[in-house]
Amino acid sequence: MSALPPEVMSWFHEQNPDVEEVDPDLDLFDTRLVNSLSLIEFVVVIERASGQVIDRRQIKTDDFRTLRTIQEKYFAESASDGSDTASATTGTG
């Protein structure tokens, strides 16, 4: 699995400071690493990093269930073409 952009992983670790490593197939909702309240903020971070707009009316939790599904759905093309579209600035609080 290609790594997710640093700003995505940074947000994830800010929300879960006690978690060092996450299996790419770990269910983020079942383990409560992401919940319904944090999902929208996570979507915004993913949008900024991927350069894509995610339609809030069509959000499916399965698209965000694991780090692998997030990478495959939102970052697979940028990883395969070698582009550097995931270099958005961080620093949101």
TASUL-V506899 format. One record per run of one state. SS is the DSSP state (helix for helix, strand for strand, loop for the rest). FROM is the first residue (numbers start at 1). TO is the last residue. Records with the same first field share a line. If there is no record, write none. Layout:
# TASUL-V506899
SS: FROM-TO, FROM-TO
This chain:
# TASUL-V506899
loop: 1-5, 16-35, 51-55, 59-60, 65-66, 82-93
helix: 6-15, 36-50, 56-58, 61-64, 67-81
